[in-house]
């Protein structure tokens, strides 16, 4: 401590990514999710167990699970990929987090009092890579700067 050189270190990881949707809908968001998963698994060579998909609320779980990943394979059938609501994943972490938040309306519910806090909870779950899929309004709410 005295006279020694000290260099600060910080958490390192890949730059987070924001995939902006034009049509503000789940259909476009699910298409983007499939493209992201394809890139993670086939190009970047991540293992499915490293990836967590976060959705705004449990009511969207079946819709995400039933999205076609490949012919005869649904997203929900990809072995070891976990899909969970942001609320249920609070306090947990994953190496790669893909949040699908197609629009502000998808974040609203009778139990959500602060949408910005919900977005922050989801954003803070990734240890190495965060990818958010959403529209311009979600991007603005999340204070995305790039």
C-alpha positions in Angstrom: 0.0 0.0 0.0 2.7 2.4 0.9 4.9 3.1 -2.1 3.5 0.3 -4.1 1.9 1.0 -7.5 -1.8 0.4 -7.5 -3.8 -0.1 -10.6 -7.5 -0.1 -10.5 -9.4 -2.9 -12.2 -13.0 -3.0 -13.2 -15.5 -5.5 -14.3 -14.8 -6.4 -17.9 -16.9 -7.9 -20.5 -18.2 -7.3 -24.0 -19.9 -4.1 -24.9 -23.7 -4.4 -24.4 -25.8 -4.4 -27.6 -29.2 -2.8 -28.3 -31.2 -4.2 -31.2 -33.8 -1.6 -32.1 -37.2 -2.7 -33.4 -39.1 -0.6 -35.8 -42.6 -2.1 -35.5 -42.8 -2.3 -31.6 -44.2 -5.8 -31.7 -43.6 -9.2 -30.3 -43.4 -10.8 -33.8 -40.5 -8.6 -34.8 -38.9 -9.0 -31.4 -39.1 -12.8 -31.6 -37.5 -12.7 -35.1 -34.7 -10.6 -33.6 -34.4 -13.1 -30.7 -33.9 -16.0 -33.1 -31.3 -14.1 -35.0 -29.4 -13.3 -31.8 -29.6 -16.9 -30.6 -28.3 -18.1 -34.0 -25.4 -15.8 -33.7 -24.6 -16.7 -30.1 -24.8 -20.5 -30.7 -23.5 -20.9 -34.3 -21.1 -18.0 -34.8 -19.9 -17.1 -31.3 -20.0 -20.7 -30.1 -21.7 -20.0 -26.7 -23.3 -23.0 -25.1 -27.0 -22.9 -24.4 -26.4 -23.1 -20.6 -24.6 -19.8 -20.8 -27.6 -17.9 -22.1 -30.6 -16.5 -20.2 -33.5 -15.0 -22.0 -35.4 -12.5 -19.9 -38.9 -11.4 -20.6 -40.9 -8.6 -19.0 -43.6 -10.8 -17.4 -44.5 -14.5 -17.2 -47.5 -13.9 -19.4 -45.2 -13.8 -22.4 -43.4 -17.1 -21.6 -45.4 -19.3 -23.9 -45.1 -16.9 -26.8 -41.3 -16.9 -26.5 -41.1 -20.7 -26.0 -43.2 -21.3 -29.1 -41.1 -19.0 -31.4 -39.6 -21.1 -34.2 -35.8 -21.3 -33.8 -35.2 -23.7 -36.7 -37.5 -25.9 -38.7 -39.0 -28.4 -36.2 -37.4 -26.7 -33.2 -38.9 -24.0 -30.9 -36.9 -21.6 -28.7 -38.4 -23.3 -25.7 -37.1 -26.7 -26.8 -33.5 -25.6 -27.1 -31.9 -27.8 -24.4 -30.5 -25.8 -21.5 -31.6 -22.4 -22.6 -33.5 -20.7 -19.8 -36.4 -18.3 -20.2 -37.6 -16.4 -17.2 -39.4 -13.2 -16.3 -37.2 -10.3 -15.0 -39.0 -10.5 -11.6 -38.3 -14.2 -11.1 -34.6 -13.7 -12.1 -34.0 -10.9 -9.7 -30.9 -11.6 -7.6 -29.6 -14.1 -10.1 -26.9 -13.8 -12.8 -26.0 -15.3 -16.1 -23.0 -15.0 -18.4 -25.2 -13.9 -21.3 -28.5 -12.2 -20.9 -30.8 -11.5 -23.8 -33.7 -9.2 -22.8 -36.7 -9.0 -25.1 -38.7 -5.9 -24.4 -40.4 -5.1 -27.7 -42.3 -2.1 -26.3 -43.2 -0.2 -23.1 -46.7 -1.8 -23.1 -45.0 -5.2 -22.6 -43.3 -3.9 -19.4 -46.5 -2.5 -17.9 -48.6 -4.6 -15.4 -50.7 -4.2 -12.3 -47.7 -5.2 -10.2 -45.0 -3.1 -11.9 -44.8 0.3 -10.3 -41.5 1.5 -11.8 -40.7 0.4 -15.4 -37.2 1.9 -15.3 -36.4 -0.2 -12.2 -37.6 -3.3 -14.0 -35.4 -2.6 -17.0 -32.4 -1.9 -14.7 -32.9 -5.2 -12.8 -32.8 -7.1 -16.1 -29.8 -5.2 -17.4 -27.8 -5.9 -14.2 -28.2 -9.7 -14.4 -25.5 -10.2 -17.1 -21.9 -11.0 -16.1 -20.3 -10.9 -19.6 -22.7 -9.9 -22.3 -26.0 -8.1 -22.4 -28.3 -7.9 -25.4 -31.5 -5.9 -25.3 -34.2 -6.2 -28.0 -36.6 -3.3 -27.9 -38.1 -0.2 -29.6 -36.9 3.4 -29.3 -39.1 4.1 -26.3 -37.6 1.3 -24.3 -34.1 2.5 -25.5 -34.9 6.0 -24.1 -36.2 4.6 -20.8 -33.1 2.5 -20.3 -30.9 5.6 -20.9 -29.0 3.8 -23.7 -26.3 6.1 -24.9 -25.0 4.4 -28.0 
